[in-house]
Amino acid sequence: MALSNHGPRGMSFDLTGCTALVTGASGGIGGAISRAFADAGAELVFVIEPGQDATVRGCGEGIRDVVPLDLASHEGRSDSLGALVEKHAVDIVVNAAGRITRGASESFEDHDWYDVIEVNLHAAFDASRAAGRAMIAHGRGGKIINIASLLSFQGGINVASYAASKHALVGLTRALANEWAGYGINVNAIAPGYVETPLAAALRQDPERYDAITARIPAGRWASPDDIGGAAVFLASAASDYVHGHVLVVDGGWMAR
Ligand SMILES: NC(=O)c1ccc[n+]([C@@H]2O[C@H](COP(=O)([O-])OP(=O)(O)OC[C@H]3O[C@@H](n4cnc5c(N)ncnc54)[C@H](OP(=O)(O)O)[C@@H]3O)[C@@H](O)[C@H]2O)c1
């Protein structure tokens, strides 16, 4: 275990010797974070949706394991994540898996609500609990990073389950940070702005929405997934050892406007 929350490592962004479990690793942001972690020296354990391509390009030799697991299914999820955390002595967890349903709430089917909450919130709790348990039991500390959203602060348009899940994810981040800071476990979140990934494809394919959103971003552009990698390395490394329960907004200035 290379992470130390004590001692003179407060300036180190090096992840050599650390193992990071990343959910949603086949996605845009999860993939970019994985590449950034690999560049910083970490070894990687990927959780991907069953039946999907396990390839995450640019991670070199750093991939230790790729595990298909349907995070929308409560059945066995907690045990599987717990076994993975123990097997690989995971130091860092990134909850990057996410899904979104767009539509008027009055027309939502049950699954439009439950599936989103299941992946975005319940699975993140299961992974965090598994990691927290192991880190406390082995006394080794660690880092947990939840991928929140601007819709952790705003309601959005026709995305009720997503906004609810992302608000709750920030609450969970703060609650776990309070509980586990004393064990040397840092629980924080990143709230990306508008990022060019499949999750936001519907917005990018709507020229009016796309232009309106872009015009409101002070940086004048959407984020590339790689824009999120540096913030994740910071929150995964000893450089953030005294950062607890923080939501790091990486949004091109959207929230400042
Ligand atoms: N894009 C944005 O503008 C934006 C902004 C703020 C926050 N975020 C958050 O960033 C995170 C990553 O999203 P992204 O933008 O990178 O989108 P993405 O490319 O669609 O990635 C989402 C990932 O979640 C995985 N996933 C979804 N349902 C799953 C399930 N049931 N079991 C296991 N894995 C599942 C997907 O796997 P498959 O690809 O195999 O389905 C994919 O790897 C999400 O939490 C999202 O809410 C995104």
Ligand as a Chemical Component Dictionary entry (heavy atoms), coordinates in Angstrom:
data_LIG
# 
_chem_comp.id                   LIG 
_chem_comp.type                 NON-POLYMER 
_chem_comp.pdbx_formal_charge   0 
_chem_comp.three_letter_code    LIG 
# 
loop_
_chem_comp_atom.comp_id 
_chem_comp_atom.atom_id 
_chem_comp_atom.alt_atom_id 
_chem_comp_atom.type_symbol 
_chem_comp_atom.charge 
_chem_comp_atom.model_Cartn_x 
_chem_comp_atom.model_Cartn_y 
_chem_comp_atom.model_Cartn_z 
_chem_comp_atom.pdbx_ordinal 
LIG N1  N1  N 0  -20.760 13.550 -19.816 1  
LIG C1  C1  C 0  -21.074 14.530 -19.008 2  
LIG O1  O1  O 0  -21.343 15.644 -19.455 3  
LIG C2  C2  C 0  -21.073 14.304 -17.524 4  
LIG C3  C3  C 0  -21.170 15.422 -16.706 5  
LIG C4  C4  C 0  -21.178 15.265 -15.333 6  
LIG C5  C5  C 0  -21.072 13.999 -14.784 7  
LIG N2  N2  N 1  -20.980 12.915 -15.593 8  
LIG C6  C6  C 0  -20.871 11.605 -14.929 9  
LIG O2  O2  O 0  -19.653 11.011 -15.305 10 
LIG C7  C7  C 0  -19.769 9.590  -15.156 11 
LIG C8  C8  C 0  -19.247 8.939  -16.421 12 
LIG O3  O3  O 0  -20.116 9.278  -17.499 13 
LIG P1  P1  P 0  -19.590 9.557  -18.986 14 
LIG O4  O4  O 0  -19.959 10.925 -19.327 15 
LIG O5  O5  O -1 -18.197 9.103  -19.108 16 
LIG O6  O6  O 0  -20.593 8.620  -19.810 17 
LIG P2  P2  P 0  -20.356 7.234  -20.527 18 
LIG O7  O7  O 0  -19.244 7.334  -21.493 19 
LIG O8  O8  O 0  -21.691 6.810  -21.015 20 
LIG O9  O9  O 0  -19.894 6.289  -19.339 21 
LIG C9  C9  C 0  -20.795 5.741  -18.413 22 
LIG C10 C10 C 0  -20.217 4.442  -17.934 23 
LIG O10 O10 O 0  -21.095 3.825  -16.985 24 
LIG C11 C11 C 0  -21.235 2.461  -17.328 25 
LIG N3  N3  N 0  -22.491 1.882  -16.879 26 
LIG C12 C12 C 0  -23.754 2.356  -17.131 27 
LIG N4  N4  N 0  -24.660 1.493  -16.637 28 
LIG C13 C13 C 0  -23.957 0.463  -16.079 29 
LIG C14 C14 C 0  -24.319 -0.739 -15.426 30 
LIG N5  N5  N 0  -25.607 -1.081 -15.256 31 
LIG N6  N6  N 0  -23.352 -1.566 -14.991 32 
LIG C15 C15 C 0  -22.043 -1.262 -15.169 33 
LIG N7  N7  N 0  -21.624 -0.132 -15.790 34 
LIG C16 C16 C 0  -22.575 0.716  -16.237 35 
LIG C17 C17 C 0  -21.184 2.490  -18.843 36 
LIG O11 O11 O 0  -20.930 1.212  -19.348 37 
LIG P3  P3  P 0  -21.369 0.887  -20.892 38 
LIG O12 O12 O 0  -20.721 1.938  -21.736 39 
LIG O13 O13 O 0  -20.820 -0.442 -21.100 40 
LIG O14 O14 O 0  -22.858 0.977  -20.881 41 
LIG C18 C18 C 0  -20.035 3.454  -19.087 42 
LIG O15 O15 O 0  -18.796 2.809  -18.943 43 
LIG C19 C19 C 0  -21.245 9.318  -14.873 44 
LIG O16 O16 O 0  -21.428 9.116  -13.502 45 
LIG C20 C20 C 0  -21.926 10.599 -15.305 46 
LIG O17 O17 O 0  -23.117 10.807 -14.608 47 
LIG C21 C21 C 0  -20.968 13.040 -16.950 48 
# 
loop_
_chem_comp_bond.comp_id 
_chem_comp_bond.atom_id_1 
_chem_comp_bond.atom_id_2 
_chem_comp_bond.value_order 
_chem_comp_bond.pdbx_ordinal 
LIG N1  C1  SING 1  
LIG C1  O1  DOUB 2  
LIG C1  C2  SING 3  
LIG C2  C3  SING 4  
LIG C2  C21 DOUB 5  
LIG C3  C4  DOUB 6  
LIG C4  C5  SING 7  
LIG C5  N2  DOUB 8  
LIG N2  C6  SING 9  
LIG N2  C21 SING 10 
LIG C6  O2  SING 11 
LIG C6  C20 SING 12 
LIG O2  C7  SING 13 
LIG C7  C8  SING 14 
LIG C7  C19 SING 15 
LIG C8  O3  SING 16 
LIG O3  P1  SING 17 
LIG P1  O4  DOUB 18 
LIG P1  O5  SING 19 
LIG P1  O6  SING 20 
LIG O6  P2  SING 21 
LIG P2  O7  DOUB 22 
LIG P2  O8  SING 23 
LIG P2  O9  SING 24 
LIG O9  C9  SING 25 
LIG C9  C10 SING 26 
LIG C10 O10 SING 27 
LIG C10 C18 SING 28 
LIG O10 C11 SING 29 
LIG C11 N3  SING 30 
LIG C11 C17 SING 31 
LIG N3  C12 SING 32 
LIG N3  C16 SING 33 
LIG C12 N4  DOUB 34 
LIG N4  C13 SING 35 
LIG C13 C14 SING 36 
LIG C13 C16 DOUB 37 
LIG C14 N5  SING 38 
LIG C14 N6  DOUB 39 
LIG N6  C15 SING 40 
LIG C15 N7  DOUB 41 
LIG N7  C16 SING 42 
LIG C17 O11 SING 43 
LIG C17 C18 SING 44 
LIG O11 P3  SING 45 
LIG P3  O12 DOUB 46 
LIG P3  O13 SING 47 
LIG P3  O14 SING 48 
LIG C18 O15 SING 49 
LIG C19 O16 SING 50 
LIG C19 C20 SING 51 
LIG C20 O17 SING 52 
# 
